[in-house]
Amino acid sequence: MVAKYQNRITINPKIMVGKPIIKGTRITVELILRLLAQGMAKQEILENYPHLQEQDIQAVLEYA
């Protein structure tokens, strides 16, 4: 069974030194988790990173 996050998160050694990122962006899973840990609301993250969708944040949480 394929995890749902695999549709949105990818790892490529040539992009961001192989850190997990949201597909089609250079936004790392680590960055999103850090923002959430600092108390930033999901809506605020989406406003600051217009390339993201709510499903991307959900995929990050599932991945973590």
KELUM-788709 format. One record per atom (N, C-alpha, C): residue in three letters; x, y, z. Coordinates in steps of 0.001 Angstrom, whole numbers, padded with zeros to 6 digits, always signed. Layout:
<pts>
ALAXYZ
...
</pts>
This chain:
<pts>
MET+000843-001186+000000
MET+000000+000000+000000
MET+000890+001253+000000
VAL+000582+002186-000861
VAL+001343+003427-000968
VAL+000746+004448-000013
ALA+001613+005085+000774
ALA+001147+006120+001692
ALA+000656+007327+000900
LYS-000364+007985+001411
LYS-000958+009124+000711
LYS+000052+010246+000488
TYR+000959+010446+001419
TYR+001907+011556+001294
TYR+002827+011397+000095
GLN+003002+010193-000409
GLN+003916+009982-001527
GLN+003428+010643-002803
ASN+002164+011018-002861
ASN+001658+011754-004011
ASN+002083+013215-003975
ARG+002522+013698-002816
ARG+002837+015110-002656
ARG+004271+015384-002221
ILE+004950+014377-001680
ILE+006315+014573-001173
ILE+007269+013700-001971
THR+008406+014281-002313
THR+009402+013548-003078
THR+010792+013815-002509
ILE+011713+012931-002833
ILE+013113+013093-002443
ILE+013951+012931-003704
ASN+014751+013947-003981
ASN+015623+013931-005146
ASN+016983+014467-004699
PRO+018039+013672-004807
PRO+019356+014120-004347
PRO+019838+015410-005024
LYS+019259+015746-006165
LYS+019676+016951-006891
LYS+018908+018200-006459
ILE+017894+018025-005631
ILE+017091+019161-005167
ILE+017185+019247-003652
MET+017600+020391-003158
MET+017708+020654-001714
MET+018507+019571-000989
VAL+019554+019108-001616
VAL+020483+018127-001049
VAL+019770+016842-000612
GLY+018702+016510-001324
GLY+018014+015260-001039
GLY+017029+015306+000106
LYS+016762+016496+000638
LYS+015760+016597+001701
LYS+014378+016370+001102
PRO+013450+015810+001867
PRO+012089+015646+001367
PRO+011455+017011+001105
ILE+010839+017148-000070
ILE+010210+018411-000457
ILE+008802+018153-000972
ILE+008019+019224-001050
ILE+006724+019163-001700
ILE+006980+019125-003203
LYS+006381+018165-003895
LYS+006597+018014-005334
LYS+006320+019321-006063
GLY+007198+019639-007002
GLY+007025+020828-007821
GLY+007481+022111-007160
THR+008055+022001-005950
THR+008545+023184-005229
THR+009933+022889-004677
ARG+010499+023870-004053
ARG+011733+023681-003295
ARG+011443+023893-001807
ILE+010205+023691-001419
ILE+009769+023852-000033
ILE+009932+022514+000671
THR+010762+022510+001704
THR+011071+021256+002390
THR+010027+020917+003453
VAL+009916+019634+003701
VAL+009079+019138+004785
VAL+009562+019756+006098
GLU+010866+019823+006252
GLU+011471+020389+007463
GLU+010989+021816+007715
LEU+010938+022641+006674
LEU+010500+024030+006831
LEU+009062+024089+007322
ILE+008197+023321+006706
ILE+006790+023347+007099
ILE+006630+022874+008543
LEU+007330+021810+008909
LEU+007254+021327+010291
LEU+007778+022370+011273
ARG+008842+023050+010904
ARG+009400+024090+011769
ARG+008391+025229+011960
LEU+007748+025644+010875
LEU+006758+026716+010978
LEU+005590+026308+011870
LEU+005117+025080+011702
LEU+004024+024596+012554
LEU+004459+024532+014017
ALA+005679+024075+014261
ALA+006194+023966+015635
ALA+006330+025340+016285
GLN+006580+026357+015470
GLN+006701+027721+015991
GLN+005339+028362+016233
GLY+004282+027636+015903
GLY+002941+028128+016181
GLY+002249+028786+015012
MET+002835+028743+013828
MET+002200+029352+012667
MET+000995+028504+012266
ALA-000124+029161+012032
ALA-001346+028466+011623
ALA-001222+027987+010179
LYS-001938+026905+009876
LYS-001903+026364+008511
LYS-002280+027429+007486
GLN-003310+028207+007795
GLN-003767+029236+006854
GLN-002679+030275+006604
GLU-001940+030629+007626
GLU-000857+031598+007483
GLU+000262+031037+006606
ILE+000566+029759+006769
ILE+001574+029121+005921
ILE+001119+029155+004468
LEU-000149+028837+004233
LEU-000678+028842+002880
LEU-000644+030236+002261
GLU-000876+031246+003066
GLU-000808+032630+002573
GLU+000628+033033+002245
ASN+001575+032590+003062
ASN+002978+032956+002855
ASN+003641+032147+001739
TYR+003116+030982+001452
TYR+003664+030094+000417
TYR+002529+029714-000538
PRO+002207+030604-001476
PRO+001034+030386-002334
PRO+001110+029144-003225
HIS+002284+028561-003379
HIS+002405+027333-004171
HIS+001913+026107-003405
LEU+001728+026254-002101
LEU+001272+025131-001282
LEU-000243+025040-001275
GLN-000720+023828-001034
GLN-002144+023580-000840
GLN-002308+022940+000535
GLU-003512+022990+001042
GLU-003772+022410+002367
GLU-003379+020929+002404
GLN-003576+020225+001292
GLN-003215+018809+001222
GLN-001706+018605+001377
ASP-000915+019592+000972
ASP+000540+019501+001143
ASP+000904+019502+002620
ILE+000268+020367+003382
ILE+000540+020432+004819
ILE+000091+019130+005485
GLN-001054+018622+005067
GLN-001532+017359+005620
GLN-000553+016229+005298
ALA-000007+016242+004082
ALA+000971+015223+003691
ALA+002237+015315+004534
VAL+002659+016533+004853
VAL+003828+016727+005707
VAL+003585+016114+007082
LEU+002407+016355+007634
LEU+002089+015809+008953
LEU+002026+014281+008912
GLU+001487+013742+007846
GLU+001450+012288+007700
GLU+002860+011727+007555
TYR+003691+012418+006790
TYR+005079+011974+006579
TYR+005836+011958+007900
ALA+005623+013012+008705
ALA+006336+013126+009985
ALA+005885+012040+010934
</pts>
